[in-house]
Amino acid sequence: MRLAALLGLALLSITAWGCGGKTTTVTGPDGEKATVSQQGDNVEVTVRGKDGEKATYSSGRSVALPEGFPKDVPLYPGAKVTMSGKQGEGMMVMLTSGDDVQKIAGFYEGKLKENGWEIETSANIGEGSMFAAKKEKRHLSVGINPGQITLVVNEQ
């Protein structure tokens, strides 16, 4: 996907910046645009394709959930959002937590069922754990690794 390549180029351009407040826009060969804004430790990237497709990504110490993030997707208590993104109906959130992987996995297994999600797959992989769940027309992937939780929700 060209938007992903443009996103990479935009993120590379920000590495030369310090910690001030700056904004830059990179234009791809087909007219797609990526705008990168940095304020302190937080970075926000908005990518717009020539067809109007839009993707937004944020990372840093104080990142908000993507607009419209489903309320029935639980956030682990005490975890901090360090990255979020939205493209079309898909959303991604990365959280950090110092808790044990199995404790976090137990929380997600219980809360997902409590919130009406059907767990389709679960697995322990090395030091991590993962879940794939569905609810109505939505699919949720939960990846848990030491120190990090990744949530990806898509509408099918």
N, C-alpha and C positions, 0 to 999 in steps of 0.2 A: 504494500500500500504506500503510495507516494506521501501521504500525510505522515506516516511513521518516519520516512527518510527526512522529511522537512523538519519534523520534531527533533530528530537527532542533530541536524545542522543548527537549529536554533539553540538547543541546549549546549552545544559546543561553543557557540558564540558567547554564552554567558560565563564560561569558565574564566575568561579574561577579566571579569569585573571583580571589584572588591565587595564590601558589604554595604554599599550605599543604595540609594533608591534609583534604579535605572530601568529604562524600557528600550527595547530594540525590536525591529520587525525585519524578518527575513522573507524574501519572496522566492518561491521555487520556479522552475522552468515553465510550468504550465499555469502560472498565475496564482497558485495557492500561497497563502501567507501564514506565517507563524509569528505571533507577538509574544515576546518574553519580557516579563516584568519582574524585577527583583526589589524587594524592600527588606533590608536587613538580611536575615537568614532564610526568608521565605521567597520562593520562586513560583511564578504562575505563568503557564504557557497556554496560549489559545491558538489553535490551528484551524484555519478555514480553507476548505478545498474550493476549487473553482466552481463546483456544482452546488456550493452552499453548505456542504457537510462541515460540521463543527466538532472539535474535540477540545476539551480543557483538562489541564493537569496542574496540580499544585503540590509543592513539597516544602518542607521546612519544619520549624519547631512548633508553630501554631497554625495548623492547617484545618480548614473547615471541611465538613462532609460535602460531597457534591449536592447541588440543588436537587431536591426530590428524592434523596436517598431513602429507601423504604424503611418505614418505622418497624416493620416486623423482622428486619435483619438485625440481630442483636449485636451490640458493641461490648466487648469484654470490659468489665468494670475496672477502672483505673488505667486502662490502656490509653495511649496518646496517639492521635491521628498524625502521621508523619507524611503521608502522601495520599492524594485523592485524584480521581480522574473520571471524566464522563465523555462518552462518544455515542451519540444517538441514544438508544435505550439502555446501553450498557454502562455500568459504573464499577469503579475499582477503588478500594480503600486499603491502605496499609497502616497497621497499628504497631506500636511497640509495647511490650510488657516484659517484666522480669520474672513473671510466674512460670512455673513448671509447665511444659508442653501438655502433659496428661491432665493437669488441672484445667487448663484452658480448653482442651478437647472435651472434657466432661461438661464444662459450662455450655459449649456450643451444641453438643449432642442433646442436652436437656432443653435448652432455650429454643432451639430450632423446632423440636417436636412440640413444645409448649405453644409456639407461635404458628403452628399449623403447617410447617414444612415437613415434607416426606424425605427422609434421608435415603438416597438411592445407593450410595457407595460410601464406605469409610475405610481408611487404611492407615496403618502406621508404617512410615517409610523412613528408615534410618532413625535419626533423632526427632523427626517430625511426624505430623499427622495431617490428614486431609479428609474433607467431607464434600460430597456432591449431593445437593438437595434440590427438590422442585416444589413449587407451589403454584397452582393454576398454570399460567403460561410463563412463569419465571423460573430461572435456574440460578442456583447459587453454588459457588465453589468457595470453600474455606480451606486455606493452607496455613498450617501452624508449624513454625520452626522456632528454635530457641531465640527468644527476643523479638520475634516478629509474627504478626497475624496478617494474612492477606484475604480480603473478601472481594469476590467478583460476582456481580449480579447482572443477569441478562434477561431480556424478555424475548421469547421465541416467537 
